[in-house]
Amino acid sequence: MVPRRILLKVTSFSYRGIEVVRNKIKMFAQKKVTLPAGRQKVIILDEADSMTAGAQQALRRTMETFSNTTRFAIACNISSKIIEPIQSRCAILRYTKLSDKELLKRLLEVCDMEKVRPFLRRFRSSCFLLWLTLPFRSTPPR
């Protein structure tokens, strides 16, 4: 587990405006933290495409100012909603949606590792409803 003092996670859907960049992200990036050589603080921004243009501009300035001490991981659904100055400062990784088969396979692997018994039902043609039951339960929750 990563210590809280070096990792900040922000879901931009909840915090879209410039205030979160100024009051949360920038303040975290400014904090002085002693880290081993070659290590930086990390800020993870999820759903960054929902941030306002003003918030993205403030984020760009924060990224520039604190690039020596802080790394930014930015996740979004629609990359065209991220302003170009931020995109140009990032290594872009694109992922495709997992198929139902791939998703189900991984869920079952996790269930096996966690020693929980899954109970699956198919509904709406391609979606799955997954109940996880503890090993001592004989039926899924209702």
C-alpha positions as CSV (number, residue, x, y, z in Angstrom):
1,M,0.0,0.0,0.0
2,V,1.3,3.5,-0.9
3,P,1.5,6.0,2.0
4,R,-1.1,8.7,1.9
5,R,1.5,11.4,2.0
6,I,2.8,10.5,-1.5
7,L,-0.5,9.6,-3.3
8,L,-3.6,11.7,-4.0
9,K,-6.6,10.3,-5.8
10,V,-9.2,12.7,-7.1
11,T,-12.4,11.7,-9.0
12,S,-12.9,14.8,-11.2
13,F,-16.6,14.0,-11.7
14,S,-17.2,15.0,-8.1
15,Y,-14.7,17.9,-8.1
16,R,-14.9,19.5,-11.5
17,G,-14.0,23.1,-10.8
18,I,-10.9,25.2,-10.4
19,E,-11.2,25.2,-6.6
20,V,-10.2,21.5,-6.3
21,V,-7.1,22.2,-8.4
22,R,-6.1,25.2,-6.3
23,N,-7.1,23.8,-2.9
24,K,-6.4,20.1,-3.2
25,I,-4.1,19.2,-6.1
26,K,-1.8,22.2,-5.9
27,M,-1.6,22.0,-2.1
28,F,-0.7,18.3,-2.3
29,A,1.9,19.0,-5.0
30,Q,3.5,21.8,-2.9
31,K,3.9,19.6,0.2
32,K,7.5,18.9,1.1
33,V,8.0,15.2,1.5
34,T,11.3,13.3,1.9
35,L,11.4,10.5,-0.6
36,P,14.2,8.1,-1.7
37,A,16.1,9.2,-4.8
38,G,14.2,8.8,-8.0
39,R,10.8,8.7,-6.3
40,Q,8.0,11.3,-6.7
41,K,4.6,12.0,-5.3
42,V,1.7,10.8,-7.5
43,I,-1.6,12.4,-8.2
44,I,-4.3,10.3,-9.9
45,L,-7.1,12.2,-11.6
46,D,-10.0,10.0,-12.7
47,E,-12.7,11.2,-15.1
48,A,-10.6,14.2,-15.9
49,D,-12.6,14.9,-19.0
50,S,-15.4,16.2,-16.7
51,M,-13.1,19.0,-15.4
52,T,-14.0,22.6,-16.5
53,A,-11.7,24.4,-19.0
54,G,-10.5,26.7,-16.2
55,A,-9.7,23.8,-13.9
56,Q,-7.7,22.1,-16.7
57,Q,-5.7,25.4,-17.3
58,A,-4.9,25.5,-13.6
59,L,-4.0,21.8,-13.7
60,R,-1.6,22.5,-16.6
61,R,0.2,25.2,-14.6
62,T,0.4,23.0,-11.6
63,M,1.8,20.2,-13.7
64,E,4.5,22.5,-15.1
65,T,5.4,23.9,-11.8
66,F,5.7,20.6,-9.9
67,S,6.9,18.3,-12.6
68,N,10.2,17.6,-10.8
69,T,8.5,16.3,-7.6
70,T,5.1,15.0,-8.7
71,R,3.8,12.7,-11.4
72,F,0.2,13.0,-12.7
73,A,-1.9,10.0,-13.9
74,I,-4.9,11.3,-15.8
75,A,-7.7,9.0,-16.7
76,C,-10.6,10.0,-19.0
77,N,-13.3,8.5,-21.2
78,I,-13.1,11.1,-24.0
79,S,-9.6,12.3,-24.6
80,S,-10.7,15.1,-26.9
81,K,-12.2,16.9,-23.8
82,I,-8.7,17.2,-22.3
83,I,-7.1,20.5,-23.4
84,E,-4.2,20.1,-25.9
85,P,-1.5,21.6,-23.6
86,I,-2.2,18.8,-21.0
87,Q,-2.3,16.1,-23.7
88,S,1.1,17.3,-25.1
89,R,2.7,16.8,-21.7
90,C,1.5,13.3,-21.2
91,A,2.3,9.8,-22.5
92,I,-1.0,8.7,-23.8
93,L,-2.1,5.1,-23.3
94,R,-5.4,4.0,-24.9
95,Y,-7.4,1.0,-23.8
96,T,-10.2,-0.8,-25.4
97,K,-13.3,-2.0,-23.6
98,L,-13.0,-5.6,-22.2
99,S,-15.4,-8.1,-23.7
100,D,-17.9,-9.7,-21.4
101,K,-16.0,-13.0,-21.7
102,E,-12.7,-11.4,-20.6
103,L,-14.4,-9.5,-17.8
104,L,-16.1,-12.6,-16.5
105,K,-13.0,-14.7,-16.7
106,R,-11.1,-12.2,-14.6
107,L,-13.9,-11.8,-12.1
108,L,-13.9,-15.6,-11.6
109,E,-10.1,-15.6,-11.1
110,V,-10.4,-13.0,-8.4
111,C,-13.3,-14.9,-6.8
112,D,-11.1,-18.0,-6.8
113,M,-8.1,-16.1,-5.3
114,E,-10.3,-14.6,-2.6
115,K,-12.0,-17.9,-1.9
116,V,-15.5,-16.6,-2.5
117,R,-18.1,-18.5,-4.4
118,P,-19.7,-16.5,-7.3
119,F,-23.3,-16.9,-8.3
120,L,-23.9,-15.6,-11.8
121,R,-27.1,-14.7,-13.7
122,R,-27.2,-13.4,-17.2
123,F,-29.5,-10.5,-17.9
124,R,-30.1,-7.9,-20.6
125,S,-28.3,-10.0,-23.2
126,S,-24.7,-9.2,-22.5
127,C,-24.5,-8.1,-18.8
128,F,-23.9,-10.2,-15.9
129,L,-25.1,-9.9,-12.3
130,L,-22.5,-11.2,-9.9
131,W,-23.2,-12.1,-6.3
132,L,-20.2,-13.0,-4.1
133,T,-21.0,-15.3,-1.3
134,L,-18.8,-16.0,1.5
135,P,-17.5,-19.6,1.7
136,F,-20.0,-20.6,4.5
137,R,-23.1,-19.4,2.7
138,S,-25.0,-21.8,0.6
139,T,-27.2,-19.4,-1.3
140,P,-26.7,-15.9,-2.8
141,P,-28.1,-12.9,-1.0
142,R,-31.6,-11.9,-2.0
